[in-house]
Amino acid sequence: MEAIPAISQPQKTFAAIENVPGGLFSYGGSTVWAPVRRDIDQAIQTVFPDFELRYVNPSSEAPSSTTGVRMLLEGILDFAQTSRALTQEELQEAEKRGLKLQEVVVALDGEVAIAHPSLNIPGLTVDQFNDIFAGRIKNWQDVGGPDLPIQVYGKKDRDSGDWFTMVDTTTEAIQKIANDPAGIFWSSAALVIPQCGVKPLPVGTSADTLVAPYQEPAVPTAACGEQRNQVNIAALRSGQYPLTRRMRVVINQNGQLQQQAGEAYAALMLTDQGQSLLEQSGFVRIR
């Protein structure tokens, strides 16, 4: 099901949004949203101090889109943040519980593969990217690199297959890649491109159309810290960089404060102010 914005006519500023409820509201979900929670939600609360937002981690596993939706269905969260569409299983579970969920797309994110800085390849085609993470390409030699078995890192909530070495978080994966010349992992452009010690890989539909997910020229490894690579927003927006996904606010349409809170949050993200701040955080605005 495709997302329908919570407001028919997006506004310019946070302050222009009406019907923002007062109270303490719990939210959570995909770690892709971490820059939003860090940078943008504080700006929202400056304008609407009574609209209190509390981030809630799952009790016994790493946060993800999956845990966010499950916690929303269980009534632990008032709204959820995801980096993928709801699955049929999630929609069916919502129906069993008598719930109706709405997804509101608020931005685009790039899917970026990172490797060790020593890896000397120009990049990957989309097919090579998919084949590596599907376990079909097993040696860097097969994509123009050294004769070295590929060590594919995956997240427990997202990936499966005996070719993966599983990690709990993107942070852990970044640390692994920084110390493993054979390693590769993919995650959000906003999360991995500014990181030191890893190499984001250009991707294209073919070997002669590779596009960097970062703004060129790349920051040299020795300079990282004083400078950081920035997301190539223009390439993600235009589609030149071919791997993107949609960021969604998932709302419980129960006619109560939870629905009002979720709709208000999505509306805030869709304002000109919210879209500008999303772009500053490394995401692609949709309006």
C-alpha positions in Angstrom: 0.0 0.0 0.0 1.3 3.4 -0.9 1.6 6.2 1.5 -0.7 9.2 1.6 0.5 12.3 3.4 -1.2 13.2 6.6 -1.9 16.7 5.3 -3.3 17.7 1.9 -1.3 20.9 1.6 2.2 20.9 3.2 3.1 24.0 5.2 6.3 26.0 5.3 7.3 25.8 8.9 6.7 23.6 12.0 4.8 26.5 13.6 2.2 26.4 10.9 1.1 22.8 11.7 -2.2 22.7 13.6 -3.6 20.0 15.9 -0.2 19.0 17.3 -1.3 17.2 20.5 0.1 17.7 24.0 1.4 14.8 26.0 4.2 12.2 26.1 4.3 10.1 23.0 6.5 7.0 22.5 8.1 6.2 19.2 10.9 4.1 17.7 11.9 1.8 14.9 14.5 1.8 12.2 18.1 2.9 13.1 18.1 4.8 9.8 16.0 7.4 11.6 18.8 8.1 14.2 19.9 11.3 12.5 16.3 12.5 12.5 15.8 11.8 16.2 19.1 13.4 17.0 18.9 16.6 14.8 15.3 17.3 13.9 13.1 16.1 16.8 14.8 18.6 19.1 13.8 21.4 16.7 10.2 20.2 16.7 10.2 20.2 20.5 11.5 23.8 20.6 8.4 24.8 18.7 6.0 22.4 20.4 7.4 21.8 23.9 4.2 20.1 25.0 4.5 17.5 22.2 7.0 15.4 24.1 8.7 12.6 22.2 10.2 9.6 23.9 12.3 7.2 22.0 11.8 3.6 23.2 14.3 0.7 22.4 13.0 -2.9 22.2 13.6 -4.7 25.4 15.7 -7.7 24.2 17.0 -7.0 20.6 18.4 -4.3 18.4 16.0 -1.6 17.1 14.8 -1.9 13.5 11.8 -1.3 11.3 10.6 -4.8 12.3 10.8 -4.2 16.0 9.2 -0.7 15.6 6.1 -2.1 13.8 5.8 -4.9 16.3 6.0 -2.5 19.2 3.4 -0.3 17.5 1.1 -3.3 17.1 1.6 -4.3 20.8 0.7 -0.8 21.9 4.2 0.0 23.2 4.7 2.8 20.7 2.3 5.5 19.6 3.8 5.7 16.1 6.7 4.0 14.4 9.5 5.0 12.0 10.5 2.5 9.2 12.9 2.4 6.3 10.7 -0.1 4.3 7.1 -0.8 3.5 4.9 -2.8 5.8 4.9 -6.5 5.0 1.8 -8.5 4.3 2.4 -10.4 7.5 2.4 -7.1 9.5 -0.8 -5.9 7.8 -2.4 -9.2 8.5 -1.3 -9.0 12.2 -2.7 -5.5 12.4 -6.0 -6.7 11.0 -6.2 -9.6 13.5 -5.7 -7.1 16.3 -8.4 -4.8 14.9 -5.9 -2.1 13.9 -5.6 -0.1 10.7 -2.1 1.2 9.9 -1.2 4.1 7.6 2.3 4.6 6.0 3.3 8.2 5.2 6.5 8.6 3.1 8.5 11.6 4.2 11.9 11.2 2.5 14.2 9.0 0.5 17.4 7.3 1.7 20.2 5.8 -0.3 21.4 2.2 0.2 25.2 2.3 0.3 27.7 -0.6 0.5 30.8 0.1 2.6 34.2 -1.7 2.4 37.6 -1.4 3.9 39.5 1.6 2.5 42.2 -0.6 1.0 39.8 -2.2 -1.4 40.8 -1.0 -4.9 37.8 -1.3 -7.1 35.9 1.5 -8.9 32.6 0.3 -7.6 29.8 -2.2 -8.1 27.0 -2.6 -10.6 23.6 -3.1 -9.2 23.7 -6.7 -10.2 27.1 -7.2 -8.5 25.8 -5.5 -5.4 22.7 -7.8 -5.3 24.8 -10.9 -6.1 27.3 -10.2 -3.3 24.6 -9.8 -0.7 22.7 -12.8 -2.1 25.9 -15.0 -1.6 26.3 -15.6 -5.4 29.6 -13.6 -5.7 32.0 -14.9 -3.1 35.4 -13.4 -4.1 36.5 -9.8 -4.6 38.4 -11.1 -7.7 35.1 -11.5 -9.5 34.3 -7.8 -9.3 37.8 -6.6 -10.2 39.4 -6.7 -6.8 42.0 -8.9 -5.1 41.8 -12.7 -4.9 40.2 -12.6 -1.5 37.0 -14.3 -0.2 34.3 -11.7 0.5 33.2 -11.4 4.1 29.6 -10.2 4.0 28.3 -8.7 7.2 24.5 -8.6 7.8 22.1 -7.4 10.4 20.2 -10.0 12.4 16.8 -8.4 11.8 17.3 -8.0 8.1 19.6 -10.6 6.6 19.7 -14.4 6.4 22.0 -16.9 4.8 25.1 -18.8 5.9 27.4 -16.4 3.9 26.6 -13.6 6.4 28.5 -12.8 9.6 25.7 -11.3 11.7 26.0 -8.0 13.7 23.4 -6.4 15.9 23.9 -2.8 14.8 25.2 -0.6 12.0 27.7 0.8 14.4 29.1 -2.7 15.0 29.2 -3.3 11.3 31.2 -0.1 10.6 33.7 -1.2 13.3 34.1 -4.6 11.7 34.5 -3.2 8.1 37.1 -0.7 9.3 39.3 -3.7 10.5 38.5 -6.3 7.8 40.0 -5.9 4.3 37.6 -8.6 3.0 34.5 -7.1 4.5 31.3 -5.5 3.0 28.1 -4.2 4.5 25.2 -2.1 3.3 23.2 0.5 5.2 21.7 4.0 5.1 23.7 6.7 3.2 23.0 9.1 6.0 24.5 6.7 8.6 27.6 5.3 6.8 28.9 8.0 4.4 30.1 10.4 7.1 32.0 7.6 9.0 35.7 7.4 9.1 37.6 4.2 8.5 35.3 2.8 5.8 34.9 3.2 2.0 31.5 3.8 0.5 31.3 2.2 -2.9 30.0 3.8 -6.1 27.2 1.9 -7.8 25.7 2.0 -11.2 23.3 0.1 -13.5 26.5 -0.8 -15.5 30.2 -0.7 -15.0 30.5 2.5 -17.1 27.7 4.4 -15.2 29.1 4.1 -11.6 27.9 7.0 -9.4 29.4 7.9 -6.0 26.9 8.1 -3.2 29.1 10.8 -1.6 30.0 14.2 -2.9 33.2 14.1 -4.8 36.1 14.4 -4.3 36.1 11.9 -1.5 37.6 13.0 1.8 41.0 11.3 2.2 41.1 8.8 5.0 43.9 10.8 6.8 41.7 13.9 6.8 38.6 12.2 8.1 37.6 13.7 11.4 38.4 17.2 10.5 36.3 16.7 7.3 33.6 14.2 6.6 32.1 12.8 3.4 28.7 14.2 2.6 25.8 12.4 0.9 25.4 13.0 -2.8 21.9 14.2 -2.4 21.6 15.4 -6.1 22.5 11.9 -7.4 20.0 10.2 -5.1 17.3 12.7 -6.0 17.8 12.4 -9.7 18.1 8.6 -9.7 21.6 8.6 -11.1 22.6 6.7 -7.9 20.3 3.8 -8.4 19.7 2.4 -4.9 17.1 4.2 -2.8 14.3 3.4 -0.4 11.5 5.3 1.2 11.4 6.4 4.8 8.0 6.1 6.4 6.0 7.2 9.5 3.6 4.4 10.4 0.5 5.6 12.1 -2.1 3.7 14.2 -5.4 5.0 12.7 -7.5 4.5 15.9 -9.1 7.9 16.0 -7.4 8.7 19.3 -4.3 10.7 20.5 -1.9 8.1 19.0 -3.3 8.8 15.5 -3.2 12.5 16.1 0.4 12.3 17.3 1.5 10.2 14.3 -0.2 12.4 11.8 1.2 15.5 13.4 4.7 14.1 13.3 4.4 13.1 9.6 3.0 16.6 8.8 5.9 18.2 10.5 8.4 16.2 8.5 6.6 17.2 5.3 6.8 21.0 6.0 9.4 23.0 4.0 11.3 23.3 7.3 11.2 19.5 8.0 12.2 18.7 4.4 15.2 21.1 4.6 16.3 19.6 7.9 15.9 16.0 6.5 18.2 17.0 3.6 20.8 18.5 5.9 20.8 15.1 7.8 21.6 13.3 4.6 18.2 12.2 3.3 16.4 13.2 0.1 13.5 15.5 0.3 10.3 14.4 -1.5 8.9 17.9 -2.0 
